Amino acid sequence: MAESMKGLKRTHRCTEVSKANIGETVTLMGWVQKNRNKGGIIFLDLRDRSGIVQVIFEEGSIDAAGFEKAGRLRSEFVVAVVGKVEARSGAVNEKMATGEIEIRAKQLRVLSEAETPPFPVEEESKTKEELRLKYRYLDLRRPDLQRNLMMRSRVAMLTRRFLEEEGFLEIETPVLGKSTPEGARDYLVPSRVHPGNFYGLPQSPQLYKQLLMCSGYDRYFQIAKCFRDEDLRADRQPEFTQIDMELSFVDVDDVIDVNERMLAYLFREVLGVEVPLPIQRMTWQEAMDRFGSDKPDLRFGMELTDVSEAVKGCEFAVFKNALEAGGSVRGINAKGQGGMPRKKIDKLVDYAKDYGAKGLAYIALQEDGSVKSSFAKFMKEEEMAGLIAALEGKPGDLLLFAADKNKVVWDVLGALRLELARQMELLDKEEYRFVWITEFPLLEWSEEQNRFTAMHHPFTMPMEEDLPMIKTNPGAVRAKAYDIVLNGTELGGGSVRIFQNDVQEMMFEALGFTKEEAYERFGFLLDAFKYGVPPHAGLAYGLDRMVMLMAKEDSIRDVIAFPKVKDASCLMTQAPGEVDEVQLRELGLKIDRAEGQTEQ
């Protein structure tokens, strides 16, 4: 039977008690982690969000009814304990923050009983994630998840503190806005008052924050909820949180400066890690050429090498055809992997095919000086020697090559480089390697839409020196855009924004929008720009991703309180769910049950 806590007031959290409190009487409240009955003495581990403390119940210290009650306690019962802090009678437990003390209970109240949970509430749970997410309220009791969410809270609080001191104003922007699809799909919300019309949930506060710059607020930030209806992966969720900011009267270096100092502040205060400033910068082109990725992991080498010149004129059809089609041949050197079994190499070939490769050429340099290769018979001896030299191959190395269009070669070798690093255990979670990627292409060609699309968004400023090419060679125009990357994960990105009408019109033209289409989508912003707009720029971080890396987790689900799974559903609440016909009628909607689609 649950008891009241009337007359009791918690004096400390569990790990706020230390040997400095020895002799004091304290009142603790929390959940039973373990209960060990040794006959005349009962040892209980009491847990709250701060950690665990040992409580002892002994006949003579507590009345008979209290001792009997303590013997019936099970895991996850919620209890209040009044007791005296003593030095631990047994050996000190070095693994516990409270390992030097214990609480000798004088009084016990059972505030809430608990059924046996479907899995043990413990650190580094081996329980399947699906079961844990179904009972997320229990999963969230685990100390490791609680530490993650406390870290997230601290990061958010420190971000607010830093940006306030830098002159930023925290301003909220609407969640119900106009759908302006350009990139990921919007989540749509039907309007009851305006039948047949829909709000779009924000993919980011982009347009609103630019309007705030037009309104003279100078420096804005927001820790903003954003929504994207896209396929999920380890670092994506349908709803996520951004640290969003925008600044007026600035250029690239100003935005980078304030953000480098903020990152250094957060990592120092939260982790005690010093981030060396300034952070390294690398152009998009250099990142692709060296690492095959615009979010390179710099914790290890294994860089890409362009060997097109070394194989020029060779008769190996794979290389020859790629070069004749205007592509390239590039390779990586997996040091010390020359003895890799053929089956394992074949798995790498299959892995490469997932990223668009037709195949993968390799040279395995054996320790005894012999060579195993998938294509040696098509090459002259001196051509093979030149190829090995180009990759600085030594006995014991494995050389891997991809030949195709540049984009395919980059994608394949960039992914392969990371996969090999995982296999070779080169990824140190204790190391934090930041890099700014700059000068992205302004536009990228979409085969699907048969037009150029904005690599970031339609309001990104081109590099001034590239402006003349926007009509003649739009694919070569570089953007004043920048991403901050940490250990191969994009933490955030931003750009200098277009603020001149003529440049914005050229941009829309390059994207294939007529003036009418541009106004239909972004008219309110374009109208605002007629009334005096300052030069402005901004950046947004994925807060979830940042905390994931700080907490050394592999998935953002481990730093979000109530995440969704791969199909964007919530296993705990069973969202999304059906709604009743009355609600649908009010919204002017009808469900086509056969197709599973919504129609008006």
TANOR-V547327 format. One record per backbone hydrogen bond with DSSP energy under -1.0 kcal/mol. CO is the residue of the C=O (numbers start at 0). NH is the residue of the N-H. E is the energy in kcal/mol with one decimal. If there is no record, write none. Layout:
CO&NH&E, CO&NH&E
This chain:
4&7&-2.5, 12&15&-1.5, 17&20&-2.3, 18&21&-1.3, 20&23&-2.7, 23&84&-2.7, 25&82&-2.4, 26&10&-2.3, 26&11&-1.3, 27&80&-3.0, 29&78&-2.5, 30&46&-3.1, 31&75&-2.9, 33&44&-2.3, 35&42&-2.9, 37&39&-1.0, 39&58&-1.3, 40&37&-2.8, 41&56&-2.5, 42&35&-3.4, 43&54&-3.5, 44&32&-3.2, 45&52&-2.1, 46&30&-3.2, 47&50&-1.2, 50&47&-2.1, 52&45&-2.8, 53&102&-2.5, 54&43&-3.2, 55&104&-2.6, 56&41&-2.6, 57&60&-2.2, 57&61&-1.4, 61&59&-1.1, 62&66&-2.4, 63&67&-2.4, 64&68&-2.2, 65&69&-2.2, 66&70&-1.6, 68&71&-1.1, 69&72&-1.2, 73&76&-2.0, 76&31&-2.3, 77&110&-1.9, 77&111&-1.8, 78&29&-2.1, 79&108&-2.4, 80&27&-2.7, 81&105&-3.7, 81&106&-2.1, 82&25&-3.0, 83&103&-3.0, 84&22&-3.0, 85&101&-2.1, 92&95&-1.4, 95&98&-1.7, 97&100&-1.6, 98&92&-1.7, 99&87&-2.5, 101&85&-2.8, 102&55&-3.2, 103&83&-2.3, 106&81&-2.3, 108&79&-2.6, 109&2&-3.2, 111&77&-2.9, 119&121&-1.2, 127&131&-2.0, 128&132&-2.9, 129&133&-1.6, 130&134&-1.6, 132&135&-1.1, 134&137&-1.7, 134&138&-2.1, 135&139&-2.8, 137&140&-1.8, 138&141&-1.8, 141&145&-2.4, 142&146&-2.4, 143&147&-1.8, 144&148&-2.4, 145&149&-2.2, 146&150&-2.4, 147&151&-2.4, 148&152&-2.1, 149&153&-2.1, 150&154&-2.7, 151&155&-2.3, 152&156&-2.3, 153&157&-2.8, 154&158&-2.3, 155&159&-2.1, 156&160&-2.1, 157&161&-2.8, 158&162&-2.7, 159&163&-2.2, 160&164&-1.8, 161&165&-1.1, 162&167&-2.7, 163&166&-1.6, 168&220&-2.3, 176&199&-2.4, 184&228&-2.6, 186&200&-2.8, 188&198&-3.1, 193&196&-2.1, 196&190&-2.6, 198&188&-2.6, 199&176&-1.4, 201&226&-2.9, 204&208&-2.7, 205&209&-1.7, 206&210&-2.0, 207&211&-2.1, 208&212&-1.3, 209&213&-1.8, 210&214&-1.5, 211&216&-2.1, 212&215&-1.4, 216&218&-3.1, 217&247&-2.3, 218&168&-2.7, 219&245&-2.0, 220&170&-1.6, 221&223&-1.0, 221&243&-3.1, 223&241&-3.0, 225&239&-2.3, 227&229&-1.6, 232&235&-1.9, 233&555&-2.4, 237&227&-2.3, 239&225&-3.0, 240&542&-2.0, 241&223&-2.1, 242&540&-2.4, 243&221&-2.0, 244&538&-1.6, 245&219&-2.5, 246&536&-2.4, 250&254&-1.6, 251&255&-2.4, 252&256&-2.3, 253&257&-1.9, 254&258&-1.8, 255&259&-2.5, 256&260&-2.0, 257&261&-1.7, 258&262&-2.6, 259&263&-2.4, 260&264&-2.0, 261&265&-2.8, 262&266&-2.6, 263&267&-1.9, 264&268&-2.7, 265&269&-2.7, 266&270&-1.4, 266&272&-2.2, 279&435&-2.9, 281&437&-2.2, 282&286&-2.4, 283&287&-2.4, 284&288&-2.4, 285&289&-2.5, 286&290&-2.7, 287&291&-1.6, 289&303&-3.0, 304&330&-2.3, 306&310&-1.5, 310&313&-2.4, 315&319&-2.8, 316&320&-3.2, 317&321&-1.4, 318&322&-2.1, 319&323&-2.3, 320&324&-1.6, 321&326&-2.8, 322&325&-1.5, 327&403&-1.7, 328&306&-2.2, 329&401&-2.5, 330&304&-2.3, 331&399&-2.4, 332&334&-1.2, 333&336&-1.8, 333&397&-1.7, 336&339&-2.0, 340&344&-1.9, 341&345&-2.8, 342&346&-1.6, 343&347&-1.6, 344&348&-2.0, 345&349&-2.2, 346&350&-2.3, 347&351&-2.5, 348&352&-1.8, 349&353&-1.2, 351&354&-1.3, 351&356&-1.8, 352&355&-1.7, 360&400&-3.1, 361&373&-1.7, 362&398&-3.1, 363&371&-2.5, 364&395&-2.4, 365&368&-1.9, 369&365&-2.6, 371&363&-3.9, 374&377&-1.9, 375&378&-1.8, 379&383&-2.3, 380&384&-2.3, 381&385&-2.1, 382&386&-2.1, 383&387&-2.6, 384&388&-2.3, 385&389&-2.1, 386&390&-1.2, 387&392&-2.9, 388&391&-1.5, 393&396&-2.1, 395&337&-3.4, 396&364&-2.8, 397&333&-3.2, 398&362&-2.5, 399&331&-2.0, 400&360&-2.0, 401&329&-2.3, 403&327&-2.4, 404&408&-2.5, 405&409&-3.1, 406&410&-2.6, 407&411&-2.8, 408&412&-2.6, 409&413&-2.7, 410&414&-2.0, 411&415&-2.5, 412&416&-2.4, 413&417&-1.3, 414&418&-2.3, 415&419&-2.8, 416&420&-1.9, 417&421&-2.1, 418&422&-2.3, 419&423&-2.7, 420&425&-2.8, 421&424&-1.0, 427&430&-1.5, 432&486&-1.9, 434&484&-2.7, 435&281&-2.5, 436&482&-2.3, 437&283&-2.7, 439&478&-3.6, 441&454&-2.0, 443&452&-2.9, 445&449&-1.5, 445&450&-1.2, 450&445&-2.7, 452&443&-2.5, 456&459&-1.6, 458&497&-2.5, 460&479&-3.4, 462&465&-1.8, 463&466&-1.1, 465&468&-2.0, 466&469&-1.9, 468&472&-3.2, 472&475&-2.1, 473&476&-1.3, 476&441&-3.1, 477&462&-2.9, 478&480&-1.8, 479&495&-2.5, 481&493&-2.6, 482&436&-2.6, 483&490&-2.4, 483&491&-1.5, 484&434&-1.9, 485&488&-1.8, 488&485&-2.9, 490&541&-3.0, 491&483&-2.5, 492&539&-2.0, 493&481&-2.6, 494&537&-2.1, 495&460&-3.1, 499&503&-2.2, 500&504&-2.5, 501&505&-1.8, 502&506&-2.1, 503&507&-2.5, 504&508&-2.2, 505&509&-2.3, 506&510&-1.7, 507&512&-2.8, 508&511&-1.3, 513&517&-2.5, 514&518&-2.2, 515&519&-2.3, 516&520&-1.9, 517&521&-3.1, 518&522&-1.7, 521&525&-2.3, 522&526&-2.8, 523&527&-1.6, 524&528&-1.8, 526&529&-1.6, 527&530&-1.7, 534&248&-3.4, 535&496&-2.7, 536&246&-3.4, 538&244&-1.9, 539&492&-2.0, 540&242&-1.8, 541&545&-2.3, 542&546&-2.5, 543&547&-2.3, 544&548&-2.1, 545&549&-2.3, 546&550&-2.8, 547&552&-2.8, 554&557&-1.4, 555&558&-1.9, 564&567&-2.4, 568&564&-2.5, 569&573&-1.8, 574&569&-3.2, 579&583&-1.6, 580&584&-2.7, 581&585&-2.2, 582&586&-1.3, 583&588&-2.8, 584&587&-1.2, 589&598&-2.6, 590&592&-1.2, 591&595&-2.3, 591&596&-1.1, 596&591&-2.7, 598&589&-2.8
